[in-house]
């Protein structure tokens, strides 16, 4: 099934749709930041470095922490 570039871009920047509804912040605008937290196990802050609607989106994660728990 082929999709248009606009459809693909919309799916990629819909982080809440493929990762978690618990995303806080802007996932689609250059300079925007969003965070994801899963209990006290993982925290991730991502900054959208580049965004060209229908063309390109790129991000960097300046802060990610993951805690591994053992029983």
C-alpha positions as CSV (number, residue, x, y, z in Angstrom):
1,X,0.0,0.0,0.0
2,X,1.5,3.3,-1.0
3,X,1.1,6.5,1.1
4,X,1.7,10.1,0.2
5,X,4.7,11.9,1.7
6,X,2.2,13.9,3.8
7,X,0.6,10.8,5.2
8,X,4.0,9.3,6.1
9,X,5.1,12.5,7.7
10,X,1.9,12.7,9.8
11,X,2.5,9.2,11.0
12,X,6.1,9.8,12.0
13,X,5.4,12.9,14.0
14,X,2.4,11.3,15.7
15,X,4.7,10.0,18.5
16,X,1.7,9.5,20.8
17,X,0.2,7.1,18.3
18,X,3.2,4.8,18.0
19,X,5.0,5.2,21.4
20,X,2.7,6.4,24.2
21,X,-0.2,8.8,24.9
22,X,1.9,10.0,27.9
23,X,4.2,12.2,25.7
24,X,4.3,15.8,26.9
25,X,5.2,18.6,24.5
26,X,5.6,19.4,20.8
27,X,6.7,16.5,18.6
28,X,6.5,18.1,15.2
29,X,8.0,21.6,15.2
30,X,11.7,22.4,14.8
31,X,12.9,23.5,18.2
32,X,10.0,21.8,20.0
33,X,10.7,19.4,22.9
34,X,8.8,16.5,24.3
35,X,9.3,14.1,27.2
36,X,8.4,10.5,27.8
37,X,8.4,8.8,31.1
38,X,7.6,5.3,32.0
39,X,7.1,5.0,35.8
40,X,10.5,5.4,37.4
41,X,12.2,3.1,34.8
42,X,12.7,5.3,31.8
43,X,12.8,9.1,31.1
44,X,13.6,10.6,27.8
45,X,13.7,14.3,26.7
46,X,13.8,14.8,22.9
47,X,14.3,18.0,21.0
48,X,13.0,18.2,17.4
49,X,16.1,19.5,15.6
50,X,14.6,19.8,12.1
51,X,11.1,19.6,10.7
52,X,10.0,20.2,7.1
53,X,6.3,19.3,7.0
54,X,5.8,16.5,4.5
55,X,9.5,16.2,4.0
56,X,11.8,15.6,7.0
57,X,11.8,15.4,10.8
58,X,14.9,14.8,12.9
59,X,15.5,14.9,16.6
60,X,18.1,14.4,19.2
61,X,17.8,13.1,22.7
62,X,20.0,15.2,25.0
63,X,18.7,13.4,28.1
64,X,17.7,9.8,28.4
65,X,17.9,7.7,31.6
66,X,16.9,4.1,32.0
67,X,16.8,2.3,35.3
68,X,17.1,-1.5,35.4
69,X,15.5,-3.1,38.4
70,X,16.2,-6.6,39.6
71,X,14.1,-8.5,42.0
